[in-house]
Amino acid sequence: MILSTRGSLFHRMGRDYYVDWGGMLGTVCIITLIFIGLGAYVYMNIESRLSEASTLDTAKKPETVDEQKLGQIVEQFSARAAERAVILKGYGGFGDPSL
């Protein structure tokens, strides 16, 4: 088929639409297979990492919360909430007498 009475495949490209469509279809199939292979490779790597992560030792000593630091953080958030409420309320001073 490459060497036929009508010339080589390379010389028929651009003139014979069957050759053009065959080339495009072949290229798309090859690219699709490459992407499927890469996707399967990445998927397998992710799966192996997830299975390794699930087998790790998860037995840790329980951590305690420092109540003093927690109280400070709650106070900071309360102060920020009060500031936000004042800002949302708007300007609370005297109105403009010229209006």
TIMIDO-948681 format. One line per 4 residues: number of its first residue (from 1); their letters; for each residue y, x, z of N, C-alpha, C, O. Coordinates in nm, 2 decimals. Example, Ala and Ser with C-alpha at 12.3 -4.5 7.8 and 13.67 -1.06 7.14 Angstrom:
<recs>
1> AS> -0.57,1.32,0.78,-0.45,1.23,0.78,-0.33,1.32,0.78,-0.33,1.42,0.85 | -0.22,1.28,0.71,-0.11,1.37,0.71,0.00,1.29,0.79,0.11,1.34,0.80
</recs>
This chain:
<recs>
1> MILS> -0.12,0.08,0.00,0.00,0.00,0.00,0.13,0.09,0.00,0.23,0.05,-0.06 | 0.12,0.20,0.07,0.24,0.29,0.07,0.26,0.34,-0.07,0.38,0.34,-0.12 | 0.16,0.39,-0.14,0.18,0.43,-0.28,0.12,0.33,-0.37,-0.01,0.32,-0.38 | 0.20,0.25,-0.43,0.15,0.15,-0.52,0.22,0.17,-0.66,0.29,0.26,-0.68
5> TRGS> 0.19,0.07,-0.75,0.25,0.08,-0.88,0.40,0.06,-0.88,0.47,0.10,-0.97 | 0.45,-0.01,-0.77,0.59,-0.04,-0.77,0.67,0.07,-0.70,0.79,0.06,-0.68 | 0.61,0.18,-0.65,0.68,0.29,-0.58,0.64,0.29,-0.44,0.56,0.21,-0.39 | 0.69,0.40,-0.37,0.65,0.41,-0.23,0.72,0.31,-0.14,0.81,0.24,-0.18
9> LFHR> 0.67,0.30,-0.02,0.73,0.21,0.08,0.87,0.24,0.10,0.96,0.15,0.12 | 0.90,0.37,0.11,1.04,0.41,0.14,1.13,0.37,0.03,1.25,0.32,0.06 | 1.09,0.38,-0.09,1.18,0.34,-0.21,1.19,0.19,-0.22,1.29,0.14,-0.28 | 1.09,0.11,-0.17,1.10,-0.03,-0.18,1.18,-0.10,-0.07,1.22,-0.21,-0.08
13> MGRD> 1.22,-0.02,0.04,1.30,-0.07,0.15,1.44,-0.11,0.09,1.50,-0.03,0.02 | 1.48,-0.23,0.13,1.61,-0.27,0.08,1.60,-0.35,-0.05,1.69,-0.42,-0.09 | 1.49,-0.34,-0.12,1.47,-0.41,-0.25,1.37,-0.52,-0.24,1.38,-0.62,-0.30 | 1.27,-0.49,-0.15,1.16,-0.59,-0.14,1.17,-0.65,0.00,1.16,-0.58,0.10
17> YYVD> 1.20,-0.78,0.01,1.22,-0.84,0.14,1.10,-0.85,0.22,1.11,-0.86,0.34 | 0.98,-0.85,0.16,0.86,-0.84,0.24,0.84,-0.71,0.32,0.80,-0.71,0.43 | 0.88,-0.60,0.26,0.88,-0.47,0.32,0.99,-0.47,0.44,0.96,-0.42,0.54 | 1.10,-0.53,0.41,1.21,-0.53,0.51,1.17,-0.62,0.63,1.18,-0.57,0.74
21> WGGM> 1.12,-0.74,0.60,1.07,-0.82,0.71,0.96,-0.76,0.79,0.95,-0.77,0.91 | 0.87,-0.70,0.72,0.75,-0.63,0.79,0.80,-0.52,0.88,0.75,-0.50,0.99 | 0.90,-0.44,0.83,0.95,-0.33,0.91,1.03,-0.38,1.03,1.01,-0.33,1.14 | 1.11,-0.49,1.01,1.18,-0.54,1.13,1.08,-0.60,1.23,1.09,-0.58,1.35
25> LGTV> 0.98,-0.68,1.18,0.88,-0.74,1.27,0.80,-0.63,1.35,0.78,-0.64,1.47 | 0.76,-0.52,1.28,0.69,-0.41,1.34,0.77,-0.34,1.45,0.73,-0.31,1.55 | 0.90,-0.32,1.41,0.99,-0.26,1.51,1.01,-0.34,1.63,1.01,-0.29,1.75 | 1.03,-0.47,1.61,1.05,-0.56,1.73,0.92,-0.57,1.81,0.93,-0.57,1.94
29> CIIT> 0.81,-0.57,1.75,0.68,-0.57,1.83,0.66,-0.44,1.91,0.62,-0.45,2.02 | 0.70,-0.33,1.85,0.68,-0.20,1.92,0.78,-0.20,2.04,0.74,-0.15,2.15 | 0.90,-0.24,2.02,1.00,-0.24,2.12,0.96,-0.33,2.23,0.98,-0.30,2.35 | 0.91,-0.45,2.20,0.86,-0.55,2.30,0.75,-0.49,2.38,0.75,-0.51,2.50
33> LIFI> 0.65,-0.42,2.31,0.54,-0.36,2.39,0.59,-0.25,2.48,0.54,-0.24,2.59 | 0.69,-0.18,2.44,0.75,-0.07,2.53,0.81,-0.14,2.65,0.79,-0.09,2.76 | 0.89,-0.24,2.63,0.95,-0.31,2.74,0.85,-0.37,2.84,0.87,-0.37,2.96 | 0.75,-0.43,2.78,0.64,-0.49,2.86,0.57,-0.38,2.94,0.54,-0.40,3.06
37> GLGA> 0.55,-0.27,2.88,0.49,-0.16,2.95,0.58,-0.10,3.07,0.53,-0.08,3.18 | 0.70,-0.09,3.04,0.80,-0.04,3.14,0.81,-0.14,3.25,0.81,-0.10,3.37 | 0.81,-0.27,3.22,0.82,-0.37,3.32,0.70,-0.37,3.41,0.71,-0.38,3.53 | 0.58,-0.36,3.35,0.45,-0.35,3.43,0.45,-0.23,3.52,0.41,-0.23,3.63
41> YVYM> 0.50,-0.11,3.47,0.51,0.01,3.54,0.60,0.00,3.67,0.56,0.03,3.78 | 0.72,-0.06,3.65,0.81,-0.08,3.76,0.75,-0.18,3.86,0.76,-0.16,3.98 | 0.69,-0.29,3.81,0.63,-0.39,3.90,0.52,-0.32,3.98,0.51,-0.35,4.10 | 0.44,-0.24,3.92,0.33,-0.18,4.00,0.39,-0.09,4.10,0.33,-0.08,4.22
45> NIES> 0.49,-0.01,4.07,0.56,0.08,4.17,0.61,0.00,4.29,0.60,0.04,4.40 | 0.68,-0.12,4.26,0.74,-0.20,4.36,0.63,-0.26,4.45,0.64,-0.26,4.57 | 0.52,-0.30,4.39,0.41,-0.36,4.46,0.35,-0.26,4.55,0.31,-0.29,4.67 | 0.33,-0.13,4.51,0.27,-0.03,4.59,0.36,0.01,4.71,0.31,0.03,4.82
49> RLSE> 0.49,0.01,4.68,0.59,0.04,4.79,0.59,-0.07,4.89,0.60,-0.05,5.01 | 0.58,-0.20,4.85,0.58,-0.31,4.94,0.45,-0.31,5.03,0.45,-0.34,5.14 | 0.34,-0.28,4.96,0.21,-0.27,5.04,0.21,-0.16,5.14,0.16,-0.17,5.25 | 0.28,-0.04,5.11,0.29,0.07,5.20,0.38,0.03,5.32,0.36,0.06,5.43
53> ASTL> 0.49,-0.05,5.29,0.58,-0.09,5.39,0.52,-0.19,5.49,0.55,-0.19,5.61 | 0.43,-0.27,5.44,0.36,-0.37,5.53,0.26,-0.30,5.62,0.22,-0.36,5.72 | 0.21,-0.18,5.58,0.11,-0.12,5.67,0.17,-0.03,5.77,0.10,0.03,5.85 | 0.31,-0.01,5.77,0.37,0.07,5.87,0.36,0.02,6.01,0.34,-0.10,6.03
57> DTAK> 0.36,0.10,6.11,0.35,0.06,6.25,0.48,-0.01,6.29,0.59,0.05,6.29 | 0.47,-0.13,6.32,0.59,-0.21,6.36,0.60,-0.23,6.51,0.69,-0.30,6.56 | 0.52,-0.17,6.58,0.52,-0.18,6.73,0.63,-0.08,6.78,0.60,0.04,6.80 | 0.74,-0.14,6.82,0.85,-0.06,6.87,0.87,-0.11,7.01,0.84,-0.23,7.05
61> KPET> 0.94,-0.03,7.09,0.97,-0.08,7.23,1.09,-0.18,7.21,1.18,-0.16,7.13 | 1.09,-0.28,7.29,1.19,-0.38,7.28,1.33,-0.32,7.33,1.34,-0.24,7.42 | 1.43,-0.35,7.25,1.56,-0.30,7.28,1.64,-0.40,7.37,1.62,-0.52,7.35 | 1.71,-0.35,7.46,1.79,-0.43,7.55,1.94,-0.43,7.50,1.98,-0.34,7.43
65> VDEQ> 2.00,-0.54,7.53,2.14,-0.56,7.49,2.23,-0.52,7.60,2.21,-0.57,7.72 | 2.33,-0.44,7.58,2.43,-0.40,7.68,2.52,-0.52,7.69,2.61,-0.54,7.61 | 2.51,-0.58,7.81,2.59,-0.71,7.83,2.74,-0.68,7.84,2.83,-0.76,7.80 | 2.78,-0.56,7.89,2.92,-0.52,7.90,2.98,-0.51,7.76,3.09,-0.56,7.73
69> KLGQ> 2.91,-0.44,7.67,2.96,-0.42,7.53,2.97,-0.55,7.46,3.06,-0.58,7.38 | 2.86,-0.64,7.48,2.86,-0.77,7.42,2.98,-0.85,7.47,3.04,-0.93,7.39 | 3.01,-0.84,7.59,3.12,-0.92,7.65,3.25,-0.87,7.58,3.34,-0.95,7.55 | 3.27,-0.74,7.56,3.39,-0.69,7.50,3.40,-0.74,7.35,3.51,-0.77,7.31
73> IVEQ> 3.29,-0.74,7.29,3.29,-0.79,7.15,3.33,-0.93,7.14,3.40,-0.98,7.05 | 3.27,-1.01,7.23,3.31,-1.16,7.24,3.45,-1.18,7.27,3.52,-1.26,7.21 | 3.51,-1.10,7.36,3.65,-1.11,7.39,3.74,-1.07,7.26,3.84,-1.14,7.23 | 3.70,-0.96,7.19,3.77,-0.93,7.07,3.77,-1.04,6.97,3.87,-1.07,6.90
77> FSAR> 3.65,-1.10,6.95,3.64,-1.21,6.85,3.72,-1.33,6.90,3.78,-1.40,6.82 | 3.73,-1.36,7.03,3.81,-1.47,7.08,3.95,-1.44,7.05,4.03,-1.54,7.02 | 4.00,-1.32,7.08,4.14,-1.29,7.05,4.17,-1.30,6.90,4.28,-1.35,6.87 | 4.08,-1.26,6.82,4.11,-1.27,6.67,4.11,-1.42,6.63,4.19,-1.46,6.55
81> AAER> 4.02,-1.50,6.69,4.02,-1.64,6.66,4.15,-1.71,6.71,4.20,-1.80,6.64 | 4.21,-1.67,6.82,4.33,-1.72,6.87,4.45,-1.68,6.78,4.53,-1.77,6.74 | 4.45,-1.56,6.73,4.55,-1.51,6.63,4.54,-1.59,6.50,4.64,-1.63,6.45 | 4.42,-1.61,6.46,4.40,-1.69,6.33,4.45,-1.83,6.35,4.51,-1.89,6.26
85> AVIL> 4.42,-1.89,6.47,4.47,-2.03,6.49,4.62,-2.04,6.49,4.68,-2.13,6.43 | 4.69,-1.94,6.54,4.83,-1.93,6.54,4.88,-1.92,6.40,4.98,-1.98,6.36 | 4.82,-1.83,6.32,4.86,-1.81,6.18,4.84,-1.94,6.10,4.93,-1.97,6.02 | 4.73,-2.00,6.12,4.70,-2.13,6.05,4.79,-2.24,6.08,4.82,-2.33,6.00
89> KGYG> 4.84,-2.24,6.21,4.94,-2.34,6.25,5.07,-2.33,6.18,5.14,-2.43,6.15 | 5.11,-2.21,6.14,5.23,-2.19,6.07,5.34,-2.14,6.16,5.32,-2.11,6.28 | 5.46,-2.14,6.10,5.58,-2.09,6.18,5.61,-2.19,6.28,5.63,-2.31,6.25 | 5.63,-2.15,6.41,5.66,-2.24,6.52,5.80,-2.22,6.57,5.83,-2.28,6.68
93> GFGD> 5.88,-2.15,6.50,6.02,-2.13,6.55,6.11,-2.25,6.51,6.07,-2.35,6.47 | 6.24,-2.22,6.53,6.34,-2.32,6.50,6.35,-2.34,6.35,6.33,-2.25,6.27 | 6.37,-2.46,6.31,6.39,-2.49,6.17,6.52,-2.45,6.11,6.61,-2.42,6.19 | 6.53,-2.44,5.98,6.66,-2.40,5.92,6.76,-2.52,5.92,6.73,-2.62,5.87
97> PSL> 6.87,-2.50,5.99,6.97,-2.61,6.00,7.03,-2.65,5.87,7.09,-2.76,5.86 | 7.03,-2.56,5.77,7.10,-2.59,5.65,7.02,-2.69,5.56,7.07,-2.74,5.46 | 6.89,-2.71,5.60,6.81,-2.80,5.51,6.83,-2.94,5.55,6.77,-3.03,5.49
</recs>
